[in-house]
């Protein structure tokens, strides 16, 4: 493996962006954080100070002209992913793009064409594939320990109120994209197959502020699926669930079942007469998957240095986007959609 240090720029300094930025600033061998990008002055300055960086750009195009930067991490809102990724590829920068990959399949195709034409890497940010518990579970399934897979069920419920732009499905693609892209990828990963048909129902039960201006916004969704290999799938997603961050998967086989994911923040249970048995719930994905994010970032750098395929490819991202689009169509039209 080459000993060259890869200069990285993180585009977007929100919650996920700062996880990646902190990793590259302090914890990823053979990589260094060269700069960050954020159009919001306060966010840009806050990130620059915390990370002790000399360089923080307002415009990603300026970062792409910086010769110290070999790779970018795209953590901007989904509607901007295509333009940023295509421009980065044309500038010869390798790319780690957070999920969802893009707004639709056509945008994904444009991104894939750009990285192929310019011979750069594109990895998609499905960090659960780098979580040790999910990896171990996948190995047990592949080893046949529960027999043939019949059904994969995946749950993700987030506690926080969506940002205003996320209410607009034209900019976010809704909860299926922003929260349940991980579940869609998990279903593909554990079935080893592609979605053949989906049926989704959804509603806005918690975010009353969005109802007047964004009547199609939904904070709760259930989607069932049939896969090309005959396996079945189901996902359950929620925004603004309040009680904590809930991410779990169940795999039902012909002679067994497997559960992966945890909800307890600590392996401690407090018992007393007044409250009974109490244990804290996981508050945020930033805590639950912090190690997975680091391994994801390490894998991205290694794929560049080794000139090897990324662990999670642009095709993986595109297939998840196609399912999000089909799920939203199913919600609108109240019918199953074939892919």
N, C-alpha and C positions, 0 to 999 in steps of 0.2 A: 504494500500500500504506500502511496506517496505520502511524504511528510509535509506537503504544502498546507498552509492554513487557508481555509476558505473564508473569504470576507462575506458576511451576511448582512442584509438590510431587512428589517421588519417593517412592513407597510401596514400601518394601523396599530395604534397603541391602546386599544381597549383591553378588556379583561383577558381574552385569549392571546392577543398580540403581546401583552406584557409577560405572559407565561413563556412564550417563545423567546422574547427578547432577554429575559433573565437567564434562560438556559444558555443562550449563545454568548451572553456577557460573562458568564461565570462557570458553566458546567459542561460544555461540549468539546471534547478533544478534537484538535485539528480544525477548529472553527473559531472565528472571532466576530464579534458584533461591530460592524463598521459604522452603521447609521440606523436611524429610524425615520419613518415618514408618518406625518399626521397633519391634515389640513387645519386642525383646530389648534390655535396658538397655545392655549393653556395645557392641553393634553401633550402637545409636542414638548413644551418646556418641562413639564412634570416628568416625562419619560427621560428626557436628556439629563436632568439632574439626578434622578434615581439611579440611572445606569452609568452615570459619570462619562457621558459621551461628548465628544467635541462636535459631532455632526448630527443635526436633526433637520430634515427637509420638510417643507410644506407641500411640495409637489413631487410625486413619485417619478416623474420624468427626469427631474434633476438627479435623483438617486441612480437612475439607469445610466446616466452619463458618468457616474463616478467609477473610475477604473479600479478602485480598491474593492468594489463590490462584485463578487462572483455569483452570488445567489440571493434570492429574495424570498421572504415569507409573506404571503398575501393574506391579510386578515382584515380587509376592508369589507363593507357590506356587499352582499352577494351580487347586486346589480352592477357592481364595478369590476367583478372578477375577470370577465372576458377581456375587457380593454387592457387591464393591468397585465394579465398573463401574456396576452399576445405581444404587447409592447416589450415586456421583459424578455420573452423568447427572441424577439427580433434584435434585442440588444445583447444577446448571447448570455443571458443570466439563467441559471438553473432556478427552479421554482418549487416551493412547497406552498400549495394553495389550500387554505382551510375549507372545510365543507360549509355549505353546499358548493359544489364546484362552480355552478353557474345557474342561470335562470331557466334555461331550456336546453334541449339536445343540440339545437343548431349552434348555440354559443359554445357548448362543449366541443363540438366538431371543429369550430374555428380555433379553439385553444389547442386541441390535439394536432391539428394541421400545422400550427405555428411552431410547436415544440419539435415536431418531426422534421420540419423544413430547416430548422436552425440547430438541430441536434443537441438539444438541452434536455435535462431531466425535468419531469413533472410528477410530483408526489402529492396525493390528496390527504387531507388531515383527518383520517378516521383513526383517532388515537386508541380506540378500544382494541384494535388489532395488535397494539403494542402493550396492552395491559397483561400482566403475568397470569392473572386468574382467567381471563378470557382465552389467552393462548393455551393454558393448560386444559381448559374445558374443550377447546377445539381439538386438541391432541387426543383426548379421551374419546371424543365422538369419532374421530378418524380411525382410532384403534378398534372401533366396533364394540365398545364396552356397554353401550345401551342398545345394541342391535342396529337395524336400519332406521334412519331418521324418518319419523312420521310428521312431526309438527315442531316448528320453532316459534316461540312466543317471546316478544321483546317489549319491555316497558321502559319509557323514559318520561319522567315528569319533573319539570323544573319549577323551582319555587318563586322566581322573580317575575315581576310585571314586565311585559315586553317593552322595548323601546318604541317610541312613537312610529318610527319608520317601519317597524316590523308589523304594525297593524295593517299596512298597505300591502296586500298580496301581490300587487304589480311590482313591488320592490323586494319583497321577502319570500314569496311563495308560501307564507304561512308556517304554522307549527310543524307540518309534515317536513318542511325543508329545514327550518331553523333548529328544531329539537329532534325530530325523528329520522333525519338522514342517517344518524348512527344506527338506529334500529333497522332501517332498510339494508344498510351494509352488513349488519350482523346476520340478518336473515339470509342474504346471499352467501355469506361466508360459511355459515353452518349447514346450509342445504347443499352448497356446492353447485347451485343452479341459478337460472335466471327466472325472474317473475314472468308468468304467463298471463295472469288475470288478477285484478284487484277490485275490491269493493270497499269504499270508505264512507263513514258517516261522521259528522262533526257538528259542533255548536259552540257558541260563546256563552259560557256559564259564569265567568268570573270577572271579565274585563268590561265592565259596563261603560267605561269612558270611550270605548271604541265603537259602540253599537251604532250611534247616529252617523258618524262620518265614514265608518268602514263596516257596513252591514255584512260583508262576506267574511270578515275575520272570525276565526275560530280558535278557542283556547283548549279545546278537548277534541281528540280524534281517535277513532278506532278503525283499523284497516285489516281486512282479511285478504289472504292471497293464495293462489294456486301456482305452483312452480312447474317448469317444463318437465322436470323429472318426476312429477306426481306428488312431491312433498307439499305440505301445507304450511302456511305462515299466518301470524297475527301480530299486530303491534298496537300499542296503547300509549298515546302521548298526551301530555298536558303542559300548558304554560300557566304560570301564576298559581301553582298548586299550593304554595305557601308552607306546607308542612316540612319540606326539605327536598333534597335532590335524590331522586329515586331512579336507579338504573339497574335493571335485572333482566336476565334471560333464562328461559326454560326450554330445554330440548327434550321432546318426548320421542322415545324409540320403540321398536317392536318388543323389546324385553327389558326396558329400563327407562329412567328419566334422569336428567342432569340439570342442576340449578347453578347459575353463576351470577355473582353480584352481591353486594352487601349494602345494608341500609344503616347499620350502626356506625356512629362516628368513632367510638372507642370500644374496646373489648372489656367494658366495665358495666355492670348493672348495679344500680343503687336501690336498696330495698329498705323501706320503712313503713310504719303504720299509716302515715298520712297520705303518701303518694303511691304506695305499692311498689312494683318493680319498674324502674325508670332507667333508660339508656338514651343518650343523645342521638338524634337522627343526623345523617350526613347533610350538611348545609349547602354544599356547592360542589359541582363537578371539578372545580379548580383544586379541591382537596382530594377528592376520590381518585382522580386520574393524573395527579401531578407527576408520578413516576412514569406513567405511560407517555406523557408529553415529552419527557426528556428522552426516552428511548426512541420515540418517533423522530425527534430532531437529530439524534445520533444516526439513525438509519438513513435519513436524508443526506447527511454529510458523507456517510460511507458509500452511498450509491454514486455520489459524484466522484469521490476519490478512487473507487474501485471500477468505475464505469460499468456499473451493474444496474439492472432494472430496479426501479423503486419498489418497495414492498407493497405499496398501495398505489395503483396506477391511475392515469387519467381515465381509462376505460371503466375502472371501478367507480370513479366519480360520476362519469356519464350515465352509467346504469342506474345509480341512485337518483340522479336528476330525472331520468325518464320515469321512474316509479313515482316520484313526487308529483310530476306533471299529470300522470295518469290518476293518482289518488285525488288530486284537486279537481280533475275533470269528473271523477266519480261523485265527489261531494256536490259539485254544481248540478250534475245531471241526474243524480240519484239512481245510478245504475252501475253494474259491473263494467269495467273497462279492460279490454284485452290489449296486451303489449305485443 
